[in-house]
Amino acid sequence: MRDPEGSARYWIPGMRVAAALLGGYAFTWGFISLGVAGLFAAGMEFHDAEHLSYILGFLVFLAVFLWAFSARGLARV
């Protein structure tokens, strides 16, 4: 007979990876969108604002992805 709590342990790494990828993508998408809009509204050329936001977005995605694995509990992710 399988342990119901033991079988849930196999899902935790997969849930963390999914949270890191999907949540990180969604958060980074919002960050880049707001960054481009804000920088363009502040007077920066559109493509310059776009490139700067993408560069910063890569660093933000890396930070969010790593945070998803360093968080103590899965509920915080």
C-alpha positions as CSV (number, residue, x, y, z in Angstrom):
1,M,0.0,0.0,0.0
2,R,1.4,3.4,-0.9
3,D,1.8,6.2,1.6
4,P,-0.4,9.1,0.5
5,E,2.1,11.6,2.1
6,G,5.1,9.9,0.5
7,S,3.6,10.1,-3.0
8,A,3.2,13.9,-2.5
9,R,6.9,14.3,-2.0
10,Y,7.5,13.4,-5.6
11,W,5.4,16.3,-6.8
12,I,7.2,19.0,-4.8
13,P,10.3,19.4,-7.0
14,G,8.0,19.5,-10.1
15,M,5.8,22.1,-8.5
16,R,8.8,24.2,-7.6
17,V,10.1,24.0,-11.2
18,A,6.6,24.9,-12.6
19,A,6.3,27.8,-10.1
20,A,9.7,29.0,-11.0
21,L,9.2,28.9,-14.7
22,L,5.6,30.0,-15.0
23,G,5.6,32.5,-12.2
24,G,9.0,33.9,-13.2
25,Y,7.8,34.3,-16.8
26,A,4.6,36.1,-15.7
27,F,6.4,38.4,-13.3
28,T,9.1,39.2,-15.7
29,W,6.6,39.9,-18.5
30,G,4.9,42.4,-16.3
31,F,8.2,44.0,-15.2
32,I,9.3,44.4,-18.9
33,S,5.9,45.8,-19.9
34,L,5.9,48.4,-17.2
35,G,9.5,49.1,-17.7
36,V,9.1,49.8,-21.4
37,A,6.0,51.9,-20.9
38,G,7.5,53.9,-18.0
39,L,10.8,54.5,-19.7
40,F,9.1,55.5,-23.0
41,A,6.8,57.9,-21.0
42,A,9.9,59.4,-19.3
43,G,11.3,60.4,-22.7
44,M,13.6,57.5,-23.7
45,E,13.5,56.3,-27.3
46,F,11.2,53.2,-27.6
47,H,13.9,50.7,-28.7
48,D,16.3,51.9,-26.1
49,A,13.6,51.5,-23.4
50,E,12.8,48.1,-24.8
51,H,16.4,46.9,-24.8
52,L,17.1,48.2,-21.3
53,S,13.9,46.6,-20.0
54,Y,14.8,43.2,-21.6
55,I,18.3,43.3,-20.1
56,L,16.9,44.1,-16.7
57,G,14.1,41.6,-17.2
58,F,16.7,38.8,-17.7
59,L,18.2,39.6,-14.3
60,V,14.8,39.8,-12.7
61,F,13.9,36.4,-14.2
62,L,17.1,34.9,-12.9
63,A,16.5,36.4,-9.4
64,V,12.8,35.1,-9.3
65,F,13.8,31.7,-10.6
66,L,16.5,31.3,-8.0
67,W,14.2,32.6,-5.2
68,A,11.6,30.0,-6.1
69,F,14.2,27.3,-5.1
70,S,15.6,29.1,-2.1
71,A,12.2,29.8,-0.5
72,R,11.7,27.6,2.6
73,G,8.1,26.7,1.9
74,L,6.3,26.0,-1.4
75,A,3.4,28.3,-0.3
76,R,5.8,31.3,-0.4
77,V,6.6,30.7,-4.0
